[in-house]
Amino acid sequence: MAVWSMLDNPAARLSTVDMRVDYLRPGKQEKLIAASHVVRLGARLGWADVRLYHPGRENELVATARAVYTIKIPKHARTDG
């Protein structure tokens, strides 16, 4: 979602190229927060980091992830002609 939200074209579609998840500790049966950050956004690829934690415990990560996505703009939705 972080990569998709950075794109200028709402018709853009993403597909996962690679994703790594590191599980650091058990999650509790309560709300979890996923905070993501776009590391790099190119014309065809986007990279994002994600941190998963319980509210108020940002320093006690449940999991971290890094993902790479292919960015595809449908031909009918391109603005470059």
N, C-alpha and C positions, 0 to 999 in steps of 0.2 A: 504494500500500500504506500509506503514511503516513496519508493521510486516512481510509481504511477502518479502520485500526487504532484511530483515535480515536472511532469511533462506538460507541454503547451497544448497538445492535441488530446481532447477527451476520448477520441475514438481509438487511441493507442491501446495495444494489447501487449501483455507481458507473458513470457513463458520462462520457467525456471531452467537455468543452465546448470547450476551447481548450488547446493545448500549443505552447510555443515552446522550441526547443532551439538553443543557441548552441555550435557546435563550436569550441573554442579552440586545440587542438593535436592532432596525431595520437596515437592510443593505441598502446601497444606490445602485442605478442602475449603478454600476461601478465595476471594478475588485475587487475580494476578494482573499485573500491568506489563505490557510489552511496549518498550520505548525503542523506536528505531531511528536510525540516522543514515542518510544517504552519503556514502563515502565518495562515490564518483558517479557522474551521469554523463555518458557519451551519447553519440548519435544512434548506436545500435545496442549498447550494453549499459546496464546500471548495476551498481554494487551497493549493498546495504548491510549495516550491522544492527543486531537486535539484542536487547537486554531484557530479561524477564525476571520480575521480582514481585513480592507482596507489597501492598501500600505501606508507606512509612519505613520500609526496609530496603531502600535502594542499594545499600552496600552488602546485602545478603542475596546475591544473585541465585536464582533457581536454575537459569540456563542462559547461554549466550548463543548467538547464531550469526553466520555470515552467509549472504546469498548473492548470486549473480543472476541477472535476468536479461533475456533478449527482449529488445524493444521492437515491436512491429507496428507500423502504421498502415492500415488498409489503404489500397490504392484510391478508393473513392473518397478517402478522408485526408489525403495529403494536401498540404498547402504549398508545396514546392513545385507544383505543376506536374 
